[in-house]
Structure formats: structure tokens, C-alpha cells
Amino acid sequence: MKLSYLFFGNTPDEKWQLCKQMGIDYAIAKLAPELTGQPTIDDYDSFARSKAIFGEHGFQLYGLEGDQFDMHRIKLGLPGRQDDIEKYQKMLENMGRLGVPLLCYNFMATGWYRTHHEISERGGAIVSGFNYEASKKEPTSQWGTFSKNQIWDNYEWFIEQVMPVAEANNVKMALHPDDPPISPVNGIARILTSAKAMDRALSFTDSPSHGLTFCQGTFTTMNENVEEMARKHGKNGKIFFVHIRDVRGTPEDFRETFHDNGPTDMFRMIQAYKKVGFEGPLRSDHVPTMAGDDSKNVGYGMKGNLFGVGYIKGLMHGCGIEIS
């Protein structure tokens, strides 16, 4: 398995050094222009510059995560989506040319979302949480309201446009479930909110490039049997990327927690990935903000990730897994 870390942008800082000190060699990156100050990565030279920076600092840029440019027109089926899908296709072609084999993507118009960002956790660490009743009091999105049928139609159109390009360029597209897994949020339906919904999404094409980001935390929030899902999709070769975190609660009301402080048997989960032969990248996700870290980018504090990565490495060693 490939222990990885999510980098926002391409500017080396202390986090890069700490990752090397923890033994991480694989980078997953969000290279949106607001983070890099460079053109969107459908521009080959812009993408190549970022990849070179990671290489110069000892990382293999293994994958991309999140929206690399504004995706609202694609996700909501708005005028101009054809222009955007052509950019997306060009990005996939550039991934193939540069040897970046993984794309973790989502189909949430408003991204992963929380109503609360300063919940006290163990020892006063700070975590985020979600309450559905609180979300209902918030305004409808600036784009208006969208039904589940509309979002499903838009997703199917998206898959039809991009999956052949991904397959031709040897790129694995790893679908992330909706977080929170409840619908609607701010008037926009969320469709990827259950194990059954993930099966439906996978049914749209049998391309070997079509698979999952197996986000343990989101599937736990769905109250699904996460280990059973991992065995099923792992045996089918559909787990391309793993996010490891834990939560307490229900889809209507939940909170993040430390990796060792939630309901998930993390050791059994790592064993399950080993048994199904998963050899792809995995990373620590949505960590508590610990003493001394700021919470500007909630869920991604470095001290929380120091804990998370160390905990995951211990589990992997305990399972006899070689960390590549």
C-alpha cells in the first residue's frame, strides 16, 4: 500500500518536510489555480511545473483530489458545461502524458460541508460536525434548487464524456461519496448517500477506470457495514484510493473524531484491505485540530495528521503490510 498525503497547492513548506520525515513518498494534490497561482492544469506546462516541484522535493505526484477548477456548470448541468468538460478531458490527457494515474473526484456541487466547525473533542482538540436541522435554516444555494433526478442525469452525462478519455490515458477515476450523505443540502440534492447509490454510480460503465475513493468516514456516517463494503468492492477491483478517518453519529447529526476514538475497528479495516489485495494509495483524512495548530483549514491540521499517519503506520505494521 502507498501511504500518501494531500497537499493543497504546490508551494513547499514545513508540511512537506514533515511528510518526508514520516516516510511519505506519494503526493496527492489539489492544484486549483487559487492554490498555485498558475493556470488550470488543462494547461500542460502548468501541470508539468507542479509535478516537477513535487519531484524535486522527493515526492511522486501520484494523484489529484478535489475540483481542480470550477465544476458547478458540470455538476448542475448549467450553460457552458461543454466548455468545462473539454477542459476536464484535456486535464485527463495531461495526467496520462505526465504519468499521474489517479483522480479522486466528487459530484457535490457545494463540496464536503459542515454546519459546525469548533466542536470540542478529546483533550480540547477541535473538530467539525453536521446537523441537518441547522442546515435547513441556511439559505438556498446561489444556483437555486436541483432534484435528485437532475443530479443523476448530470452525473451520467459526465461519466459518458470523461470515462473513455480516462481509460485511454490510463487514469483511474475514484468517486468520493457525498459528505454529508444526506439530501438536500442548501436546496441541492445529494445522490451518493448510500451503498446502493454507490452501486448505481458504478453501474453506469464497466470501464476499468471507473471506481471508488473508499472514504471510511462517509460510509460510517451512512450507517453502512463498512467492512462488508470494503470486501465487496475490493474483490471487484473497484477500490482505487482509501481515506481513513472516523465519525460518531448519524447522517442527520454527526461529528468527527480521532482515528482511535470512533466506532470503527480500524485494525479489521486495514486487514480487510490487505485480504482483498488493495495496493493503492491511502491517507489520513479529516483530523482534529490539536493544540498549537490553527483551524483555518478545518480537518487538515498538521499535528492531527502527525497523529493520524503514525496511527495508520502502526496498524499497517501490525497487519504485516509493506508500506511502499
C-alpha positions, -999 to 999 in steps of 0.1 A, spaced: 0 0 0 11 35 -7 10 59 22 1 93 9 -6 129 19 -29 155 5 -12 188 -5 -31 220 -12 -11 237 -39 25 233 -49 44 256 -25 69 236 -3 66 244 34 72 227 67 44 201 59 65 188 30 95 183 53 74 166 80 59 143 54 93 132 43 103 127 79 72 105 84 83 83 54 57 95 29 68 93 -7 34 97 -25 17 131 -30 -20 136 -37 -26 172 -47 -52 198 -53 -37 221 -80 -66 246 -85 -53 280 -97 -63 298 -65 -39 275 -47 -10 275 -72 -12 310 -87 -8 292 -121 -32 284 -149 -56 254 -146 -40 221 -152 -57 215 -186 -26 236 -195 1 211 -199 30 234 -189 13 245 -157 6 209 -147 42 198 -156 57 226 -135 37 215 -104 47 178 -110 84 189 -112 82 207 -79 70 176 -61 97 155 -78 124 180 -67 113 175 -31 112 137 -32 76 130 -39 59 111 -66 28 131 -77 5 100 -77 -29 116 -79 -52 146 -78 -80 152 -54 -110 176 -55 -121 201 -81 -91 213 -100 -113 241 -114 -149 254 -110 -171 224 -117 -205 239 -109 -217 241 -146 -209 204 -150 -224 192 -117 -255 213 -121 -260 210 -159 -257 247 -165 -249 265 -198 -212 264 -205 -207 228 -192 -195 217 -227 -166 241 -224 -158 229 -189 -160 192 -199 -134 199 -227 -111 213 -201 -116 183 -179 -109 159 -208 -77 179 -215 -67 176 -179 -71 138 -181 -50 137 -212 -23 157 -194 -25 132 -165 -17 104 -190 12 123 -205 27 131 -171 21 97 -156 -3 108 -128 -26 78 -126 -53 87 -100 -81 112 -99 -102 114 -67 -133 133 -77 -167 141 -63 -201 152 -76 -211 175 -47 -220 209 -61 -211 226 -27 -183 202 -17 -180 185 16 -199 206 41 -203 211 78 -226 232 99 -203 233 129 -165 239 129 -155 243 166 -167 212 185 -146 202 214 -131 167 212 -107 147 234 -84 170 254 -99 201 239 -90 193 203 -114 209 178 -134 190 152 -162 198 128 -197 184 127 -230 184 109 -266 189 120 -293 186 94 -319 207 112 -293 235 114 -286 232 77 -323 236 69 -321 271 84 -294 282 59 -302 299 26 -308 281 -6 -277 279 -29 -270 308 -52 -278 284 -81 -313 276 -69 -327 241 -62 -319 209 -80 -336 175 -77 -320 141 -74 -331 132 -109 -314 163 -123 -281 155 -105 -282 118 -115 -287 129 -151 -258 153 -149 -236 126 -134 -244 101 -161 -237 127 -188 -204 135 -170 -194 98 -170 -202 94 -206 -180 123 -215 -149 116 -194 -146 79 -187 -134 70 -223 -108 97 -221 -96 85 -186 -94 49 -198 -75 59 -230 -50 77 -207 -47 50 -180 -62 73 -154 -82 57 -125 -112 79 -116 -121 73 -79 -155 86 -70 -159 100 -35 -193 96 -18 -213 127 -7 -203 142 26 -226 147 44 -246 117 30 -280 134 32 -302 152 8 -308 180 0 -283 205 13 -289 242 6 -316 231 -19 -293 209 -39 -299 172 -39 -271 148 -30 -272 115 -47 -242 94 -35 -256 89 0 -258 51 5 -242 18 -5 -270 13 -30 -263 47 -46 -226 39 -50 -236 6 -67 -258 26 -91 -230 50 -99 -206 21 -107 -232 6 -130 -230 34 -155 -199 19 -171 -178 -12 -167 -146 7 -176 -116 -4 -156 -110 34 -150 -143 37 -130 -140 30 -93 -142 44 -58 -124 66 -33 -133 44 -3 -139 70 24 -144 51 56 -157 81 75 -185 89 50 -196 52 47 -196 51 85 -218 82 86 -242 64 63 -246 37 89 -235 11 63 -215 -21 70 -181 -5 60 -161 -37 63 -186 -56 41 -185 -28 15 -147 -29 15 -146 -66 9 -172 -64 -19 -157 -35 -38 -121 -46 -31 -127 -81 -45 -142 -64 -76 -111 -43 -80 -131 -11 -76 -112 5 -46 -87 29 -61 -80 51 -31 -87 49 7 -95 78 31 -91 68 67 -110 87 94 -138 81 119 -170 98 130 -197 95 156 -234 99 149 -259 96 122 -264 113 88 -286 138 104 -262 146 133 -226 136 134 -191 148 145 -156 140 135 -133 123 160 -97 109 163 -88 78 144 -87 58 176 -118 73 192 -147 63 170 -169 32 163 -147 17 135 -125 -13 142 -95 2 123 -74 -29 127 -101 -50 110 -104 -25 82 -67 -25 74 -68 -63 75 -97 -62 51 -78 -40 26 -49 -65 28 -72 -95 22 -87 -81 -9 -53 -72 -23 -56 -35 -22 -22 -20 -31 -32 16 -39 -27 49 -20 -44 56 13 -42 86 35 -52 101 69 -83 123 65 -103 149 84 -82 151 116 -89 170 148 -72 204 152 -47 198 180 -31 223 204 -9 248 186 -25 243 152 -49 268 136 -83 258 123 -83 278 91 -84 247 70 -106 226 93 -98 189 92 -63 193 78 -41 204 106 -6 190 106 -4 179 142 -36 159 137 -21 143 107 11 135 125 -11 115 149 -32 100 121 -3 90 99 16 74 129 -16 56 139 -21 42 104 15 31 101 12 12 133 -19 -6 121 -2 -14 88 29 -28 105 6 -48 129 -11 -63 98 22 -72 82 17 -47 53 47 -34 35 44 4 31 57 14 -3 
